[in-house]
Amino acid sequence: MTSAVSDPLVFEPLELRDDPYPLYRRLRDEQPVYADPDGKFWALSRHADVQAAARDWQRFSSAEGNDLDDTSLLFAPAGELTHADPPLHTRLRDAIKREFGVGAVRARLEPVVRAEVRDLVAELRAGESVDFARQLALPLPAAVVCGWLGFPREDHVELVGWFEAMLERIPGQVELPAAALHARDRMRAYILDAVRARRRRSRDDLLSVFVEAERAGALSEDEVLGSAMLLFFAGITTTSALIASSLLHLGRFADQRRLLRESPQIATAAVEELLRFDAPLQWLTRVAACDVEVGGRTIPSGSRVLLVWASANRDERRWTDPDELILTRERLRNIAFGEGIHHCLGAPLARLEARVVLEELMPVVADYELDGPVTRLYTQTERTITRLPMRVQWSAG
C-alpha cells in the first residue's frame, strides 16, 4: 500500500499489507522513531536503531512478551524463551541450545530434509500446475519439525490442522479467536501425552531431550510443554514463510532464478539475500525498561517498542539498492532472525531447509510463472503465504 508523500504517516502493524515495504521506507525516512498517535507503541525502523535495541536487553526487555496481540497465550504459562530476560532466558536456552547448533542440526537433519524435499519435488513434477505453498513450503517444515519432536507420521495431518488453526487471527483484534485457543488446547494435550510416554521410555528425539532437561531440574513440566509448543509453531511458520516468499520472489526476478539454476553453489548466499529481502518475521516487540533516547526522541519507560526487522533489512543506509534482489551482493549480516540474546534458536534449521529446497528444486525447473492470485493469511507478524499457484516448465531428465 503506497501513500503519497503528503499523506499523514500512519503505521498500523496489525493490518495485513501485501507489500509493506513502501510504508517501511516512509518510516525510515520520515519518522525512524515512530510514536503511535494513540500511544499504543513506538516503532524503530532503521537498521542501526533496530540492531542496537535488539542487543540491549537490559533497556529493551522481553519479559512482558513480544507481541501486540495475545499470541503469547499459545505457549503459556511458561517455557516461551523469547518472552524472558536473563537469568530465566539463560536457563531456558541453555537447557536445549546444544541441539540447535549449526553442526548438530546439519549432522542430524540435513539427510532428513533432503529426503523430504526430493520426495515433495518428485510429486510436484507430476504436473505443470503446482502450489508451492501447499505442496512444498508448508509440508516440508511440518514433516521435519514433527519428526524431530518424535511425533508419528500418521499424526502429521491432524497436527498441521491444529497449527493452521493456531495461526488464525481477526484483523485488528488483540484477542485470539476461539478456534486458535481450541487448537492450542488440543496440541498441548497431545504434547503432554507424548511427554509422559518419554518419561516412561526415552527415545531418540527432541522431546526426549526436553524431558531429560526436566529430569535434571533444568526445566519444569510447563516449561517443557511451552518449549515444545514454541518449537512446533515457530519451526513451521517461519520456515514456511521463508520458502514460499523465496519462490515467489525468484519468480519475479527471473535473472536471479536463472543465476541460481546455473550456479547452485550460491544457494547459501541466496538464502541470506532472500531473508534480507523479505523477512519471514516482520517485527517483534520489546518494552522499554526505562526512559530511552533513540534518534533524538525519548521513549518513555513502559512503552511497547516494535523492532521492525523487515524494514531494517531494506535500509538504504546499510545496503545499496535494497529493493532489488541480488543473490551475489556483498554479504552483510541481516537481522531477519533477530539479534542479540534472542536471535532465533531455530535459525540454522530454517536456513538449512531453504537452502536444500533451492539446491533440489532450481536445477529441475526450466521456468515458472504465477498461475493465479497469491493468498496470504492474516497473522500479526509473519509473511505467511497459504496459496502460491505456479505454472512450471520442468527440465527434461
MARTI-464150 format. One record per residue (C-alpha): x, y, z; residue in one letter. Coordinates in nm, 3 decimals. Layout:
<sites>
(site (X; Y; Z); a) ...
</sites>
This chain:
<sites>
(site (0.000; 0.000; 0.000); m) (site (0.175; 0.316; -0.122); t) (site (0.093; 0.658; 0.017); s) (site (0.162; 0.997; -0.135); a) (site (0.430; 1.190; 0.049); v) (site (0.173; 1.449; 0.156); s) (site (-0.044; 1.190; 0.328); d) (site (-0.015; 1.157; 0.706); p) (site (0.219; 0.876; 0.802); l) (site (0.017; 0.614; 0.987); v) (site (0.163; 0.275; 1.077); f) (site (-0.086; 0.010; 1.189); e) (site (0.113; -0.310; 1.238); p) (site (-0.196; -0.526; 1.293); l) (site (-0.315; -0.458; 0.937); e) (site (-0.232; -0.703; 0.658); l) (site (-0.038; -0.549; 0.370); r) (site (0.057; -0.738; 0.058); d) (site (0.355; -0.504; 0.019); d) (site (0.450; -0.319; 0.339); p) (site (0.788; -0.204; 0.212); y) (site (0.688; 0.140; 0.073); p) (site (0.545; 0.219; 0.416); l) (site (0.863; 0.098; 0.584); y) (site (1.064; 0.333; 0.361); r) (site (0.849; 0.623; 0.474); r) (site (0.904; 0.525; 0.836); l) (site (1.282; 0.518; 0.789); r) (site (1.285; 0.849; 0.602); d) (site (1.021; 1.049; 0.789); e) (site (0.980; 0.902; 1.138); q) (site (1.251; 0.644; 1.214); p) (site (1.144; 0.661; 1.579); v) (site (0.769; 0.641; 1.530); y) (site (0.517; 0.709; 1.804); a) (site (0.168; 0.567; 1.759); d) (site (-0.081; 0.857; 1.778); p) (site (-0.290; 0.663; 2.031); d) (site (0.011; 0.586; 2.248); g) (site (-0.008; 0.208; 2.197); k) (site (0.351; 0.160; 2.079); f) (site (0.668; 0.305; 1.935); w) (site (0.847; 0.162; 1.629); a) (site (1.211; 0.158; 1.523); l) (site (1.270; 0.104; 1.151); s) (site (1.634; 0.187; 1.068); r) (site (1.890; -0.091; 1.079); h) (site (2.126; 0.071; 1.328); a) (site (1.845; 0.152; 1.573); d) (site (1.676; -0.189; 1.546); v) (site (2.004; -0.378; 1.585); q) (site (2.114; -0.170; 1.885); a) (site (1.780; -0.214; 2.063); a) (site (1.774; -0.588; 1.997); a) (site (2.118; -0.623; 2.154); r) (site (2.025; -0.412; 2.458); d) (site (1.801; -0.648; 2.655); w) (site (1.856; -0.453; 2.978); q) (site (1.676; -0.145; 2.840); r) (site (1.454; -0.319; 2.585); f) (site (1.303; -0.605; 2.781); s) (site (1.128; -0.917; 2.654); s) (site (0.987; -1.016; 2.994); a) (site (0.639; -0.882; 2.907); e) (site (0.624; -1.063; 2.574); g) (site (0.699; -0.960; 2.218); n) (site (0.353; -0.934; 2.061); d) (site (0.085; -0.669; 2.022); l) (site (-0.192; -0.927; 2.046); d) (site (-0.245; -1.236; 2.263); d) (site (-0.021; -1.472; 2.064); t) (site (0.180; -1.546; 2.379); s) (site (-0.123; -1.734; 2.514); l) (site (-0.040; -2.013; 2.269); l) (site (0.266; -2.101; 2.478); f) (site (0.152; -2.004; 2.829); a) (site (0.212; -2.037; 3.115); p) (site (0.588; -2.098; 3.080); a) (site (0.871; -2.205; 2.854); g) (site (0.850; -1.933; 2.587); e) (site (1.212; -1.822; 2.597); l) (site (1.152; -1.530; 2.360); t) (site (0.931; -1.386; 2.637); h) (site (1.203; -1.386; 2.901); a) (site (1.508; -1.191; 3.012); d) (site (1.813; -1.331; 3.192); p) (site (1.850; -1.518; 3.417); p) (site (1.530; -1.703; 3.318); l) (site (1.610; -1.673; 2.947); h) (site (1.962; -1.805; 3.005); t) (site (1.833; -2.111; 3.192); r) (site (1.569; -2.194; 2.931); l) (site (1.805; -2.152; 2.638); r) (site (2.095; -2.339; 2.799); d) (site (1.871; -2.639; 2.863); a) (site (1.819; -2.704; 2.490); i) (site (2.063; -2.493; 2.285); k) (site (2.312; -2.775; 2.217); r) (site (2.060; -2.946; 1.989); e) (site (2.018; -2.632; 1.779); f) (site (2.380; -2.559; 1.689); g) (site (2.466; -2.536; 1.318); v) (site (2.678; -2.851; 1.325); g) (site (2.430; -3.053; 1.527); a) (site (2.139; -2.953; 1.303); v) (site (2.327; -3.036; 0.984); r) (site (2.450; -3.372; 1.112); a) (site (2.111; -3.486; 1.236); r) (site (1.866; -3.322; 1.000); l) (site (2.021; -3.247; 0.659); e) (site (1.970; -3.607; 0.535); p) (site (1.611; -3.595; 0.661); v) (site (1.544; -3.258; 0.499); v) (site (1.699; -3.361; 0.166); r) (site (1.497; -3.683; 0.151); a) (site (1.174; -3.494; 0.228); e) (site (1.248; -3.229; -0.036); v) (site (1.328; -3.487; -0.302); r) (site (1.001; -3.670; -0.233); d) (site (0.799; -3.348; -0.246); l) (site (0.970; -3.228; -0.566); v) (site (0.909; -3.566; -0.728); a) (site (0.537; -3.525; -0.652); e) (site (0.540; -3.170; -0.789); l) (site (0.696; -3.282; -1.116); r) (site (0.388; -3.493; -1.190); a) (site (0.207; -3.183; -1.313); g) (site (0.254; -2.838; -1.463); e) (site (0.018; -2.656; -1.224); s) (site (0.151; -2.665; -0.869); v) (site (0.103; -2.477; -0.545); d) (site (0.444; -2.410; -0.397); f) (site (0.287; -2.305; -0.065); a) (site (0.056; -2.602; -0.002); r) (site (0.269; -2.866; -0.172); q) (site (0.619; -2.765; -0.060); l) (site (0.662; -2.467; 0.174); a) (site (0.418; -2.596; 0.438); l) (site (0.460; -2.977; 0.430); p) (site (0.840; -2.968; 0.441); l) (site (0.891; -2.787; 0.775); p) (site (0.585; -2.960; 0.920); a) (site (0.732; -3.303; 0.846); a) (site (1.079; -3.205; 0.970); v) (site (0.966; -3.046; 1.297); v) (site (0.710; -3.315; 1.376); c) (site (0.966; -3.585; 1.304); g) (site (1.234; -3.418; 1.517); w) (site (0.993; -3.394; 1.809); l) (site (0.915; -3.763; 1.763); g) (site (0.551; -3.733; 1.653); f) (site (0.438; -4.029; 1.437); p) (site (0.389; -3.953; 1.067); r) (site (0.030; -4.077; 1.081); e) (site (-0.046; -3.788; 1.318); d) (site (0.105; -3.516; 1.100); h) (site (-0.211; -3.425; 0.910); v) (site (-0.401; -3.360; 1.233); e) (site (-0.104; -3.173; 1.382); l) (site (-0.079; -2.945; 1.079); v) (site (-0.451; -2.878; 1.107); g) (site (-0.401; -2.759; 1.465); w) (site (-0.105; -2.549; 1.356); f) (site (-0.311; -2.374; 1.088); e) (site (-0.592; -2.310; 1.336); a) (site (-0.345; -2.155; 1.583); m) (site (-0.244; -1.910; 1.309); l) (site (-0.597; -1.773; 1.277); e) (site (-0.638; -1.407; 1.367); r) (site (-0.909; -1.144; 1.329); i) (site (-0.761; -0.830; 1.166); p) (site (-0.706; -0.554; 1.418); g) (site (-0.820; -0.766; 1.713); q) (site (-0.593; -0.831; 2.010); v) (site (-0.785; -1.134; 2.136); e) (site (-0.720; -1.472; 1.976); l) (site (-1.021; -1.635; 1.808); p) (site (-1.177; -1.934; 1.981); a) (site (-1.052; -2.171; 1.708); a) (site (-0.690; -2.079; 1.782); a) (site (-0.730; -2.138; 2.153); l) (site (-0.912; -2.467; 2.097); h) (site (-0.633; -2.589; 1.869); a) (site (-0.378; -2.480; 2.127); r) (site (-0.551; -2.685; 2.396); d) (site (-0.561; -2.994; 2.176); r) (site (-0.196; -2.954; 2.081); m) (site (-0.093; -2.904; 2.441); r) (site (-0.281; -3.220; 2.549); a) (site (-0.115; -3.414; 2.267); y) (site (0.232; -3.298; 2.373); i) (site (0.161; -3.376; 2.739); l) (site (0.071; -3.734; 2.645); d) (site (0.393; -3.759; 2.443); a) (site (0.595; -3.619; 2.735); v) (site (0.451; -3.879; 2.971); r) (site (0.546; -4.150; 2.723); a) (site (0.906; -4.017; 2.711); r) (site (0.922; -4.024; 3.091); r) (site (0.845; -4.394; 3.077); r) (site (1.082; -4.459; 2.789); r) (site (1.325; -4.214; 2.632); s) (site (1.358; -4.202; 2.253); r) (site (1.599; -4.052; 2.003); d) (site (1.403; -3.731; 1.951); d) (site (1.396; -3.371; 2.067); l) (site (1.104; -3.418; 2.304); l) (site (1.316; -3.669; 2.497); s) (site (1.588; -3.404; 2.526); v) (site (1.332; -3.171; 2.686); f) (site (1.222; -3.447; 2.924); v) (site (1.583; -3.520; 3.021); e) (site (1.625; -3.149; 3.100); a) (site (1.313; -3.172; 3.319); e) (site (1.454; -3.476; 3.496); r) (site (1.779; -3.286; 3.558); a) (site (1.588; -2.993; 3.711); g) (site (1.665; -2.751; 3.426); a) (site (1.304; -2.727; 3.307); l) (site (0.964; -2.758; 3.473); s) (site (0.679; -2.951; 3.314); e) (site (0.513; -2.631; 3.199); d) (site (0.844; -2.517; 3.051); e) (site (0.881; -2.846; 2.864); v) (site (0.531; -2.804; 2.719); l) (site (0.583; -2.437; 2.635); g) (site (0.920; -2.504; 2.470); s) (site (0.777; -2.787; 2.261); a) (site (0.478; -2.574; 2.160); m) (site (0.709; -2.290; 2.058); l) (site (0.932; -2.515; 1.851); l) (site (0.636; -2.680; 1.680); f) (site (0.467; -2.349; 1.596); f) (site (0.769; -2.130; 1.510); a) (site (0.955; -2.413; 1.340); g) (site (0.678; -2.445; 1.084); i) (site (0.552; -2.090; 1.034); t) (site (0.885; -1.910; 0.994); t) (site (1.037; -2.166; 0.759); t) (site (0.718; -2.199; 0.555); s) (site (0.705; -1.821; 0.512); a) (site (1.073; -1.810; 0.411); l) (site (1.039; -2.085; 0.148); i) (site (0.714; -1.957; -0.004); a) (site (0.833; -1.595; -0.018); s) (site (1.164; -1.705; -0.169); s) (site (0.993; -1.895; -0.450); l) (site (0.755; -1.603; -0.511); l) (site (1.040; -1.352; -0.543); h) (site (1.257; -1.580; -0.755); l) (site (0.958; -1.592; -0.990); g) (site (0.963; -1.212; -1.009); r) (site (1.341; -1.183; -1.050); f) (site (1.386; -1.433; -1.332); a) (site (1.750; -1.335; -1.391); d) (site (1.834; -1.426; -1.032); q) (site (1.649; -1.755; -1.062); r) (site (1.848; -1.840; -1.376); r) (site (2.169; -1.748; -1.197); l) (site (2.082; -1.981; -0.912); l) (site (1.993; -2.261; -1.154); r) (site (2.326; -2.221; -1.334); e) (site (2.528; -2.181; -1.013); s) (site (2.370; -2.394; -0.739); p) (site (2.676; -2.340; -0.520); q) (site (2.545; -1.994; -0.437); i) (site (2.240; -2.137; -0.258); a) (site (2.371; -2.048; 0.089); t) (site (2.431; -1.685; -0.011); a) (site (2.095; -1.681; -0.189); a) (site (1.914; -1.776; 0.131); v) (site (2.073; -1.482; 0.314); e) (site (1.969; -1.239; 0.041); e) (site (1.616; -1.379; 0.036); l) (site (1.598; -1.343; 0.415); l) (site (1.714; -0.982; 0.386); r) (site (1.476; -0.904; 0.102); f) (site (1.159; -1.026; 0.272); d) (site (1.198; -1.123; 0.637); a) (site (0.960; -1.408; 0.729); p) (site (0.906; -1.244; 1.068); l) (site (0.839; -0.876; 1.003); q) (site (0.869; -0.743; 1.358); w) (site (0.860; -0.825; 1.727); l) (site (0.826; -0.601; 2.028); t) (site (1.013; -0.516; 2.344); r) (site (0.918; -0.300; 2.643); v) (site (1.132; -0.003; 2.744); a) (site (1.262; -0.080; 3.095); a) (site (1.346; 0.290; 3.148); c) (site (1.331; 0.615; 2.955); d) (site (1.544; 0.552; 2.643); v) (site (1.668; 0.813; 2.395); e) (site (1.679; 0.699; 2.034); v) (site (1.736; 0.931; 1.739); g) (site (1.681; 1.241; 1.948); g) (site (1.347; 1.122; 2.088); r) (site (1.276; 0.984; 2.432); t) (site (1.080; 0.659; 2.452); i) (site (0.912; 0.658; 2.795); p) (site (0.963; 0.372; 3.037); s) (site (0.697; 0.104; 2.999); g) (site (0.635; 0.172; 2.630); s) (site (0.587; -0.115; 2.388); r) (site (0.854; -0.083; 2.114); v) (site (0.833; -0.255; 1.776); l) (site (1.164; -0.366; 1.624); l) (site (1.080; -0.382; 1.254); v) (site (1.327; -0.642; 1.123); w) (site (1.190; -0.625; 0.768); a) (site (1.238; -0.251; 0.743); s) (site (1.587; -0.269; 0.892); a) (site (1.685; -0.523; 0.626); n) (site (1.582; -0.281; 0.349); r) (site (1.765; 0.019; 0.498); d) (site (1.940; 0.223; 0.227); e) (site (2.189; 0.337; 0.490); r) (site (2.328; -0.017; 0.501); r) (site (2.251; -0.175; 0.162); w) (site (2.279; -0.033; -0.191); t) (site (1.962; -0.084; -0.397); d) (site (1.789; -0.265; -0.108); p) (site (1.465; -0.315; -0.303); d) (site (1.648; -0.526; -0.561); e) (site (1.702; -0.899; -0.510); l) (site (2.072; -0.958; -0.582); i) (site (2.181; -1.306; -0.483); l) (site (2.551; -1.225; -0.526); t) (site (2.551; -0.893; -0.338); r) (site (2.822; -0.827; -0.080); e) (site (2.746; -1.033; 0.230); r) (site (2.636; -0.812; 0.519); l) (site (2.468; -0.960; 0.823); r) (site (2.090; -0.930; 0.810); n) (site (1.867; -0.941; 1.117); i) (site (1.578; -1.143; 0.975); a) (site (1.612; -1.387; 1.267); f) (site (1.658; -1.120; 1.530); g) (site (1.972; -1.017; 1.711); e) (site (2.141; -1.044; 2.048); g) (site (2.040; -1.298; 2.311); i) (site (1.704; -1.351; 2.137); h) (site (1.850; -1.444; 1.798); h) (site (1.622; -1.724; 1.676); c) (site (1.731; -2.060; 1.814); l) (site (1.585; -2.237; 1.510); g) (site (1.760; -2.019; 1.250); a) (site (2.011; -2.290; 1.146); p) (site (1.727; -2.531; 1.068); l) (site (1.526; -2.273; 0.871); a) (site (1.834; -2.180; 0.669); r) (site (1.910; -2.547; 0.607); l) (site (1.560; -2.623; 0.480); e) (site (1.553; -2.319; 0.249); a) (site (1.899; -2.400; 0.111); r) (site (1.810; -2.761; 0.035); v) (site (1.488; -2.652; -0.138); v) (site (1.689; -2.424; -0.367); l) (site (1.951; -2.690; -0.431); e) (site (1.696; -2.958; -0.520); e) (site (1.423; -2.755; -0.692); l) (site (1.604; -2.497; -0.904); m) (site (1.806; -2.744; -1.119); p) (site (1.488; -2.921; -1.234); v) (site (1.287; -2.605; -1.310); v) (site (1.335; -2.456; -1.656); a) (site (1.087; -2.175; -1.588); d) (site (0.779; -2.088; -1.386); y) (site (0.524; -1.812; -1.355); e) (site (0.227; -1.724; -1.138); l) (site (-0.088; -1.913; -1.230); d) (site (-0.338; -1.726; -1.016); g) (site (-0.361; -1.493; -0.717); p) (site (-0.124; -1.526; -0.423); v) (site (-0.316; -1.569; -0.096); t) (site (-0.174; -1.454; 0.235); r) (site (-0.300; -1.547; 0.579); l) (site (-0.363; -1.263; 0.819); y) (site (-0.112; -1.302; 1.101); t) (site (0.035; -1.050; 1.338); q) (site (0.397; -1.065; 1.228); t) (site (0.464; -1.338; 0.971); e) (site (0.462; -1.310; 0.591); r) (site (0.258; -1.628; 0.564); t) (site (0.155; -1.737; 0.214); i) (site (-0.117; -2.001; 0.203); t) (site (-0.157; -2.026; -0.175); r) (site (0.118; -1.982; -0.434); l) (site (-0.009; -2.126; -0.764); p) (site (0.254; -2.163; -1.034); m) (site (0.269; -2.299; -1.387); r) (site (0.602; -2.477; -1.410); v) (site (0.807; -2.584; -1.708); q) (site (1.013; -2.873; -1.579); w) (site (1.355; -2.958; -1.713); s) (site (1.393; -3.277; -1.909); a) (site (1.551; -3.574; -1.730); g) 
</sites>
